[in-house]
């Protein structure tokens, strides 16, 4: 029982990153959103959001540079 509470109490970073990606595209389920609010840390979500935003912008820049001559 104690292990289950520990696992639920701390959300791994990869799940936090996955939640940020899903939320940014609007495809996150209500169950995941509730899990994030119950078990996630604000610092983890801020870091994940900054990383995702930087990677998203970098991807857009690379795609535009490849498409435009």
ChimeraX commands (.cxc) that place a marker at each C-alpha (Angstrom):
marker #1 position 0.00,0.00,0.00 radius 0.5
marker #1 position 2.75,2.47,0.87 radius 0.5
marker #1 position 4.45,1.83,-2.49 radius 0.5
marker #1 position 1.20,2.60,-4.35 radius 0.5
marker #1 position 0.90,5.94,-2.54 radius 0.5
marker #1 position 4.53,6.79,-3.33 radius 0.5
marker #1 position 4.05,5.97,-7.01 radius 0.5
marker #1 position 0.88,8.01,-7.18 radius 0.5
marker #1 position 2.32,10.88,-5.16 radius 0.5
marker #1 position 5.18,11.57,-7.54 radius 0.5
marker #1 position 4.62,11.95,-11.28 radius 0.5
marker #1 position 7.68,10.94,-13.33 radius 0.5
marker #1 position 9.15,13.63,-15.58 radius 0.5
marker #1 position 8.38,11.72,-18.79 radius 0.5
marker #1 position 4.70,11.56,-17.82 radius 0.5
marker #1 position 4.79,15.26,-17.04 radius 0.5
marker #1 position 6.32,15.94,-20.46 radius 0.5
marker #1 position 3.72,13.72,-22.13 radius 0.5
marker #1 position 0.93,15.58,-20.35 radius 0.5
marker #1 position 2.32,18.93,-21.48 radius 0.5
marker #1 position 2.47,17.73,-25.08 radius 0.5
marker #1 position -1.05,16.33,-24.96 radius 0.5
marker #1 position -2.41,19.48,-23.36 radius 0.5
marker #1 position -0.70,21.74,-25.89 radius 0.5
marker #1 position -2.44,19.94,-28.75 radius 0.5
marker #1 position -5.75,19.67,-26.87 radius 0.5
marker #1 position -5.93,15.88,-26.74 radius 0.5
marker #1 position -5.39,15.25,-23.04 radius 0.5
marker #1 position -8.04,13.15,-21.31 radius 0.5
marker #1 position -9.92,14.29,-18.23 radius 0.5
marker #1 position -8.47,11.42,-16.22 radius 0.5
marker #1 position -4.90,12.49,-17.04 radius 0.5
marker #1 position -5.71,16.10,-16.22 radius 0.5
marker #1 position -7.08,15.11,-12.82 radius 0.5
marker #1 position -4.03,12.89,-12.20 radius 0.5
marker #1 position -1.73,15.79,-13.07 radius 0.5
marker #1 position -3.47,18.20,-10.70 radius 0.5
marker #1 position -3.45,15.62,-7.91 radius 0.5
marker #1 position 0.10,14.29,-8.31 radius 0.5
marker #1 position 2.13,16.72,-10.40 radius 0.5
marker #1 position 4.48,19.41,-9.25 radius 0.5
marker #1 position 4.27,22.97,-10.56 radius 0.5
marker #1 position 8.03,23.16,-11.07 radius 0.5
marker #1 position 8.00,19.98,-13.14 radius 0.5
marker #1 position 5.24,21.30,-15.38 radius 0.5
marker #1 position 6.99,24.64,-15.85 radius 0.5
marker #1 position 10.25,22.94,-16.83 radius 0.5
marker #1 position 8.43,20.55,-19.17 radius 0.5
marker #1 position 6.50,23.42,-20.77 radius 0.5
marker #1 position 9.68,25.45,-21.36 radius 0.5
marker #1 position 11.44,22.42,-22.89 radius 0.5
marker #1 position 8.45,21.61,-25.09 radius 0.5
marker #1 position 8.10,25.22,-26.24 radius 0.5
marker #1 position 11.80,25.46,-27.13 radius 0.5
marker #1 position 11.69,22.19,-29.07 radius 0.5
marker #1 position 8.48,23.20,-30.84 radius 0.5
marker #1 position 9.93,26.55,-31.94 radius 0.5
marker #1 position 13.19,24.91,-33.02 radius 0.5
marker #1 position 11.22,22.38,-35.08 radius 0.5
marker #1 position 9.24,25.14,-36.77 radius 0.5
marker #1 position 12.40,27.08,-37.60 radius 0.5
marker #1 position 14.05,23.99,-39.10 radius 0.5
marker #1 position 10.97,23.11,-41.18 radius 0.5
marker #1 position 10.63,26.66,-42.50 radius 0.5
marker #1 position 14.32,26.83,-43.41 radius 0.5
marker #1 position 14.04,23.51,-45.27 radius 0.5
marker #1 position 10.92,24.54,-47.18 radius 0.5
marker #1 position 11.91,28.07,-48.12 radius 0.5
marker #1 position 14.88,28.47,-50.44 radius 0.5
marker link #1:1,2 radius 0.2
marker link #1:2,3 radius 0.2
marker link #1:3,4 radius 0.2
marker link #1:4,5 radius 0.2
marker link #1:5,6 radius 0.2
marker link #1:6,7 radius 0.2
marker link #1:7,8 radius 0.2
marker link #1:8,9 radius 0.2
marker link #1:9,10 radius 0.2
marker link #1:10,11 radius 0.2
marker link #1:11,12 radius 0.2
marker link #1:12,13 radius 0.2
marker link #1:13,14 radius 0.2
marker link #1:14,15 radius 0.2
marker link #1:15,16 radius 0.2
marker link #1:16,17 radius 0.2
marker link #1:17,18 radius 0.2
marker link #1:18,19 radius 0.2
marker link #1:19,20 radius 0.2
marker link #1:20,21 radius 0.2
marker link #1:21,22 radius 0.2
marker link #1:22,23 radius 0.2
marker link #1:23,24 radius 0.2
marker link #1:24,25 radius 0.2
marker link #1:25,26 radius 0.2
marker link #1:26,27 radius 0.2
marker link #1:27,28 radius 0.2
marker link #1:28,29 radius 0.2
marker link #1:29,30 radius 0.2
marker link #1:30,31 radius 0.2
marker link #1:31,32 radius 0.2
marker link #1:32,33 radius 0.2
marker link #1:33,34 radius 0.2
marker link #1:34,35 radius 0.2
marker link #1:35,36 radius 0.2
marker link #1:36,37 radius 0.2
marker link #1:37,38 radius 0.2
marker link #1:38,39 radius 0.2
marker link #1:39,40 radius 0.2
marker link #1:40,41 radius 0.2
marker link #1:41,42 radius 0.2
marker link #1:42,43 radius 0.2
marker link #1:43,44 radius 0.2
marker link #1:44,45 radius 0.2
marker link #1:45,46 radius 0.2
marker link #1:46,47 radius 0.2
marker link #1:47,48 radius 0.2
marker link #1:48,49 radius 0.2
marker link #1:49,50 radius 0.2
marker link #1:50,51 radius 0.2
marker link #1:51,52 radius 0.2
marker link #1:52,53 radius 0.2
marker link #1:53,54 radius 0.2
marker link #1:54,55 radius 0.2
marker link #1:55,56 radius 0.2
marker link #1:56,57 radius 0.2
marker link #1:57,58 radius 0.2
marker link #1:58,59 radius 0.2
marker link #1:59,60 radius 0.2
marker link #1:60,61 radius 0.2
marker link #1:61,62 radius 0.2
marker link #1:62,63 radius 0.2
marker link #1:63,64 radius 0.2
marker link #1:64,65 radius 0.2
marker link #1:65,66 radius 0.2
marker link #1:66,67 radius 0.2
marker link #1:67,68 radius 0.2
marker link #1:68,69 radius 0.2
view
